[in-house]
Amino acid sequence: MNFLRGVMGGQAAGPQPSGAETIHKLCDRVASSTLLEDRRDAVRALKSLSKKYRLEVGTQAMDHLVNILQTDRSDSEILGYALDTLYNILCNDEEEEQDETAQKQSDDLGAQFTEQFVQDPEHVTLLLALLEEFDFHVRWPGVKLLTALLKNQGVQVQGIILVSPMGVSRLMDLLADSREVIRNDGLLLLQQLTKSNAAIQKIVAFESAFERLLDIITEEGSSDGGIVVEDCLLLLLNLLKNNSSNQNFFKEGSYIQRMKPWFEIGDDNSGWSAQKVTNLHLMLQLVRVMVSPVNSPGATASCQKSMYQCGLLQQLCTILMATGVPADILTETINTVSEVIRGSQVNQDYFASVNAPSNPPRPAIVVLLMSMVNERQPFVLRCAVLYCFQCFLYKNQKGQGEIVATLLPSTIDANSISAGQLLCGGLFSADSLSNWCAAVALAHSLQDNLTQKEQLLRVQLATSLGKPPVSLLQQCTNILSQGDKIVRRGSKVQTRVGLLMLLCTWINNCPIAVTHFLHNQENVPFLTAQISENLGEDERLVQGLCALLLGICIYYNDNSLENYTKEKLKQLIEKRIGKENFVEKLGFITKHELYSRAAQKPQPVFPSPEQMLFDHEFTKLVKELEGVITKAVHKSNEEEKKEEEVKKTLEQHDNIVTQYKELIREQDSQIQELKEQVQSMSSQNEQMQTTVSQQLAQIQQHKDQYNILKLKIGKESQSNGQVDVSQVNGLQTEELTQLREEVEELRKQHALFQTQLGDKDALIHTLRSETADGSAGGSDDTELLKELEALRSRVQTQSAEINQMKTERQELLRRAEAGSSDGVSGSDGSLLAEALAAQTTETEKLKEEAKGLSESRAELEQQLAAATSTVAILQTEKAKLQTEVQESKKEQDDLLMLLADQDQKIHSLKLKLKDLGEPVDDEDDLDGRDQTTDEDEEDEDED
């Protein structure tokens, strides 16, 4: 009956068990049942109750479920049920019907169960091991459960996964899963895993995450893709944001080049889907992460260079000038282009050359400035354009000069709108936000550029008909002093703050601009009146900026105006304002809450236009000047004089130090060169010493060998009175055969030399006949002839030596025959051996001389060729030489006359010396005495 009631939907009689009791029974069944089917059914029932009775299941069944994961690894179905149940317990699913209190209680419950689960790190390690199971019913619930753990207890779970062997690698394998559900949930898991953990971010990046994610983005259709592309981009942002190591790895891996196709948009830009807008927004953020101003300057510059070279900047500029682009994408694109060109001269020059597709074409900068000064444009877009203009001028003196040049009278074109005209129009418009943006933009045109500050003083403005033009500086001060009388849309304080920031930046570190500002008699009284008044809370910032402006006038004053020297301005402050009050008003700037917000980052980000008061670069200027202005105001005249003297002394000292530094550098370079020379010479010396020692060792070795051989020969001659005739005859036969071959070769060489010598004689006779008339011209022919004569004598000598060798050979042959028939004695054998040795040495010498003769022959041919070429020159110079010879003869005759006179004088002096009794030796006697001595020495040598 109970069964039928259960089937028919009726209730069984008696009290029904509560949810906690049912869960308790199921837990007992899971723990005690021996059959796998029973345990599986119990876990399935717990899964069905886990959402409704989350607290009961979590408190009673968590340990049993973990035990199932450890013991029943072989059954994928029960593992899947257990993982799903744990996920339902830990996950904080947001339901629309739940109110805020119920949702908070649910979140707290999930956090408590997660903390209980991860108290034992082995539980997380067990989940990582289960992810290796390929079964869908195990892997997918495991991924979801691990994601829930990371959401609830991210830091603790990250630490467990980080120390787990191959933990991150197992999670990275999820991206390669062919089942899209697991791959997509794996992306969500990795997003949670990489949040705020640089170590895990590095490991994931080096596990080829960039390659896999970019491949997925391409497969899913890039910016036209779905939610998967968004998840990939969010994961990439996690990996790259504030992680310089991963950013460098991304750049070095040439992944920046793969970002360019993301921004290729078509001509038809109507109907962008919300997902495409989100994807493109994240892609632009990814580009900004790589070139963010908070990154190191070197890394940012390298990424900017890569983005220009691969065409990414050009693609972004195309989006910037395209039509139909949504406003938020256009704003983010402007911000992205701003940071890509910030501080990069090449990128800034390219951006200056970009033109908008209008008729006529206008520069992109002009088009953007038109949007900035147009009060109808969205506030965030105007802020983005201002940021773009600031980045374009950041460390770009060339760009600053181009902007200021559009305001100068010589470059103004009445038919076109220039950047300078737009800035002036915004500066003097009735919209306070346009005033502020134009003032800040113009201040960036002068930032750290003394030349442009002086050039801007030349700008003249026509205020109205019939009145003379006034300078831009004077017009700014006029608007500042008449600010309350002009009707404006927006905050009047914003306009005054913008103008004061412009004036402070303009006259800072520019004494000429300070003089122009003080030249107007109304400026100083206006500033002192503003500072001394007791105004409301909003006007305190204006008072502080007025104090800063007056302080700059004191600090950079060159005392060229008598009425407004440094000393008189300080006296004025002391009388009208008071030094302490002045310093207090000056401190209002840095104490303002918006000042600290603007000092954090370069990009102007404000929640509302009314809070747009400070510029980032101006906050740096205030921080730099506040201290020095305070000191300058408190200093007396004598202290300033002393300080100037100290400055001059320091400058002189710096000059002297600079000179000495240059001298020391020169001396260091000289010392370095000398050291290198000493090292080279010492190395050469060592090489020469080693060479000498080797040669000495070789000489000693040869000497020893010679002495040993000499002793050996002497002993053999003493011990053996008779030499074996057969051995001698055999040795003689071999040596005679070799000698015959060498003599035959020498005879051939001699015949060859004779023919060559005959050719050379013919050439010499020809040369002599040609140069017979010019025998006095040129010492080169004479030397050549001498060399030929020497060569001829050497050839004759060698021929005589060859004949002598022939006769000696005949004699040796004769003696060898006689020795073979009659026998020879030991002494004759030794004489014969010595003769053969002498013959061999002579033959070697003859070979060497023949070789030298062939070399000299080649040299002779070269000399003859040169001689033939110089004959023509000698003939032309013959007349000159003959005239020189005549002149030399005349000079010789004169010299002979002088010598004769000299000899006569010497002779007369000798006679006088002899008369005086001094011994004088004649030269003839000395010569005769020397000759006699030489003859005696020769006779002694012969004896």
WOBELHU-V730780 format. One record per backbone hydrogen bond with DSSP energy under -1.0 kcal/mol. CO is the residue of the C=O (numbers start at 1). NH is the residue of the N-H. If there is no record, write none. Layout:
<<CO:NH> <CO:NH>>
This chain:
<<1:5> <2:6> <3:7> <4:8> <5:10> <18:22> <19:23> <20:24> <21:25> <22:26> <23:27> <24:28> <25:29> <26:30> <27:31> <28:32> <29:33> <35:39> <36:40> <37:41> <38:42> <39:43> <40:44> <41:45> <42:46> <43:47> <44:48> <45:49> <46:50> <49:53> <53:57> <54:58> <55:59> <56:60> <57:61> <61:65> <62:66> <63:67> <64:68> <65:69> <66:70> <67:71> <68:72> <75:79> <76:80> <77:81> <78:82> <79:83> <80:84> <81:85> <82:86> <83:87> <84:88> <85:89> <86:90> <87:91> <99:103> <100:104> <101:105> <102:106> <103:107> <104:108> <105:109> <106:110> <107:111> <108:112> <109:113> <110:114> <111:115> <112:116> <113:117> <114:118> <120:123> <121:125> <122:126> <123:127> <124:128> <125:129> <126:130> <127:131> <129:132> <130:133> <135:138> <135:139> <136:140> <138:142> <139:143> <140:144> <141:145> <142:146> <143:147> <144:148> <145:149> <146:150> <147:151> <148:152> <149:153> <153:157> <154:158> <155:159> <156:160> <157:161> <158:162> <159:163> <164:167> <166:170> <167:171> <168:172> <169:173> <171:174> <172:175> <173:176> <174:177> <179:183> <180:184> <181:185> <182:186> <183:187> <184:188> <185:189> <186:190> <187:191> <188:192> <189:193> <190:194> <197:201> <198:202> <199:203> <200:204> <201:205> <202:206> <208:212> <209:213> <210:214> <211:215> <212:216> <213:217> <214:218> <215:219> <216:220> <217:222> <218:221> <221:224> <222:225> <226:230> <227:231> <228:232> <229:233> <230:234> <231:235> <232:236> <233:237> <234:238> <235:239> <236:240> <237:241> <240:243> <243:247> <244:248> <245:249> <246:250> <247:251> <248:252> <249:253> <250:255> <251:254> <256:259> <259:262> <260:263> <261:264> <263:265> <267:269> <273:277> <274:278> <275:279> <276:280> <277:281> <278:282> <279:283> <280:284> <281:285> <282:286> <283:287> <284:288> <285:289> <286:290> <292:295> <296:300> <297:301> <298:302> <299:303> <300:304> <301:305> <302:306> <303:307> <304:308> <305:309> <306:310> <307:312> <307:313> <311:315> <312:316> <313:317> <314:318> <315:319> <316:320> <317:321> <326:330> <327:331> <328:332> <329:333> <330:334> <331:335> <332:336> <333:337> <334:338> <335:339> <336:340> <337:341> <341:344> <344:348> <345:349> <346:350> <347:351> <348:352> <351:354> <354:364> <356:358> <362:356> <363:367> <364:368> <365:369> <366:370> <367:371> <368:372> <369:373> <374:377> <378:382> <379:383> <380:384> <381:385> <382:386> <383:387> <384:388> <385:389> <386:390> <387:391> <388:392> <389:393> <393:396> <396:400> <397:401> <398:402> <399:403> <400:404> <401:405> <404:407> <408:411> <413:416> <418:422> <419:423> <420:424> <421:425> <422:426> <423:427> <424:428> <430:489> <431:435> <432:436> <433:437> <434:438> <435:439> <436:440> <437:441> <438:442> <439:443> <440:444> <441:445> <443:446> <446:449> <449:453> <450:454> <451:455> <452:456> <455:458> <456:459> <459:472> <461:470> <464:467> <470:461> <471:475> <472:476> <473:477> <474:478> <475:479> <476:480> <477:481> <478:482> <489:432> <491:495> <492:496> <493:497> <494:498> <495:499> <496:500> <497:501> <498:502> <499:503> <500:504> <501:505> <502:506> <503:507> <504:508> <507:510> <510:514> <511:515> <512:516> <513:517> <514:518> <515:519> <520:523> <522:526> <523:527> <524:528> <525:529> <526:530> <527:531> <528:532> <529:533> <539:543> <540:544> <541:545> <542:546> <543:547> <544:548> <545:549> <546:550> <547:551> <548:552> <549:553> <550:554> <551:555> <552:556> <554:557> <565:569> <566:570> <567:571> <568:572> <569:573> <570:574> <571:575> <572:576> <573:577> <573:578> <578:582> <579:583> <580:584> <581:585> <582:586> <583:587> <585:588> <586:589> <587:591> <589:592> <592:596> <593:597> <594:598> <595:599> <603:605> <608:611> <609:612> <611:613> <615:619> <616:620> <617:621> <618:622> <619:623> <620:624> <621:625> <622:626> <625:629> <626:630> <627:631> <628:632> <629:633> <630:634> <631:635> <636:640> <637:641> <638:642> <639:643> <640:644> <641:645> <642:646> <643:647> <644:648> <645:649> <646:650> <647:651> <648:652> <649:653> <650:654> <651:655> <652:656> <653:657> <654:658> <655:659> <656:660> <657:661> <658:662> <659:663> <660:664> <661:665> <662:666> <663:667> <664:668> <665:669> <666:670> <667:671> <668:672> <669:673> <670:674> <671:675> <672:676> <673:677> <674:678> <675:679> <676:680> <677:681> <678:682> <679:683> <680:684> <681:685> <682:686> <683:687> <684:688> <685:689> <686:690> <687:691> <688:692> <689:693> <690:694> <691:695> <692:696> <693:697> <694:698> <695:699> <696:700> <697:701> <698:702> <699:703> <700:704> <701:705> <702:706> <703:707> <704:708> <705:709> <706:710> <707:711> <708:712> <709:713> <710:714> <711:715> <712:716> <713:717> <714:718> <715:719> <716:720> <724:728> <725:729> <726:730> <727:731> <728:732> <729:733> <730:734> <731:735> <732:736> <733:737> <734:738> <735:739> <736:740> <737:741> <738:742> <739:743> <740:744> <741:745> <742:746> <743:747> <744:748> <745:749> <746:750> <747:751> <748:752> <749:753> <750:754> <751:755> <752:756> <753:757> <754:758> <755:759> <756:760> <757:761> <758:762> <759:763> <760:764> <761:765> <762:766> <763:767> <764:768> <765:769> <766:770> <767:771> <774:777> <779:783> <780:784> <781:785> <782:786> <783:787> <784:788> <785:789> <786:790> <787:791> <788:792> <789:793> <790:794> <791:795> <792:796> <793:797> <794:798> <795:799> <796:800> <797:801> <798:802> <799:803> <800:804> <801:805> <802:806> <803:807> <804:808> <805:809> <806:810> <807:811> <808:812> <809:813> <810:814> <811:815> <812:816> <813:817> <814:818> <815:819> <816:820> <817:821> <818:822> <819:823> <825:829> <826:830> <827:831> <828:832> <829:833> <830:834> <831:835> <832:836> <833:837> <834:838> <835:839> <836:840> <837:841> <838:842> <839:843> <840:844> <841:845> <842:846> <843:847> <844:848> <845:849> <846:850> <847:851> <848:852> <849:853> <850:854> <851:855> <852:856> <853:857> <854:858> <855:859> <856:860> <857:861> <858:862> <859:863> <860:864> <861:865> <862:866> <863:867> <864:868> <865:869> <866:870> <870:874> <871:875> <872:876> <873:877> <877:881> <878:882> <879:883> <880:884> <881:885> <882:886> <883:887> <884:888> <885:889> <886:890> <887:891> <888:892> <889:893> <890:894> <891:895> <892:896> <893:897> <894:898> <895:899> <896:900> <897:901> <898:902> <899:903> <900:904> <901:905> <902:906> <903:907> <904:908> <905:909> <906:910> <907:911> <908:912> <909:913> <910:914> <911:915> <912:916> <913:918> <914:917> <922:926> <923:927> <924:928> <925:929> <926:930> <927:931> <928:932> <929:933> <930:934> <931:935> <932:936> <933:937> <934:938> <935:939> <936:940> <937:941> <938:942> <939:943>>
